[in-house]
Amino acid sequence: SHASNSASSLAARSFRGVCSALRASSLMFRALTSGPTCCFPRSLVTLTKPSPRTRLRTELFIAAAASKSGFSQAAPAAMSNSDTVQMKRDGPVHEYLVAHSVRPHPQLQALQAASLQHPRAGMCSPPDSVAVLQQLLRLVGAKKVIEVGVFTGYTALGMALALPKDGKLVACDISTDFTDIGKPYWAEAGVANVIDLKIAPASQTMQGLLDEGQAGTFDAVFIDADKTGYDTYYELGLRLLRQGGIVIVDNVLWGGSVTNHADQSADTVAIRTLNAKLFKDERVDVCMLRNSDGITVARKR
């Protein structure tokens, strides 16, 4: 009788597990196919208690599905597919990574909090990505940097803090609507004089720097703006860089869309095309990192 009860209990648990897995699969399918109105519950990943390896794969799958559906936990309002949707990975491993690599800075933390309240909060880089940018600038001894795409100025603040006191960050954006959010924090952090904000099309600003004779004088270029303009920004940036300088390109994985060749949207095609171009470009040494939504670091030879 005891054995029979145990067998029945085991069968019941197995049946519940199968039902949970089926519910999870159904939710995944609906998330991928239902378009921008989809709501993808984060509780999904706990339904079947997967192994750590399976859980990681599921998290990445959910992040890609969320970016395609326009859903972002961090954003208080709906976001379009044209927004830069960051892969917000939670869990103990990511928490450990942040806790042991991102040193807190009061103005950076405050500006990030303000940025995450914005309806387009998905455009804000996560703290660990800013830490990567800072370390790359320090490694190349950067003093002159260009940022293409500023949003609230969170990454601009992080990079400015990594530059020497006589450093200069040319920050390119086309509107003050977002950049005005960051200006008070730049001042509080003591780097307002380091950040030279240019409100104009980035291609125009960069061409102007070339016309002024500044070719080959910059140490780094960070590109995180309109995706169809990436190739133009890359070519102008390469001309402005010194030998040994670096171009850092954000969102090169584009929520996983780069691997979906059924996706022929302008942004996805632009990123996919640039990724292929950079891989074959003999003018640079290239490395793609799976950080946040993917970044490529190209060092000018």
Protein Blocks (a to p, Z undefined) as FASTA:
>chain_A
ZZmmmmmmmmmmmmmmmmmmmmmmmmmmmmmmnojmbccdfklmmmnopafklmmmmmmm
mmmmmmmnopafklmbdcdfkbccddddedjklmmmmmmmpccdfklmmmmmmmmmpfkl
mmpccfklmmmmmmmmmmnopabdcdehjknommmmmmmmmpcfkbccddddfbfklmmm
mmmmmmmnopmmmpccddddfklmmmmmmmnopghkafbdcddddfklmmmmmmmmmmmp
cghiacddehklnnolmmmmkbccfklmmmmmmmmmmmmmmkbccdddfehjbpaddddZ
Z
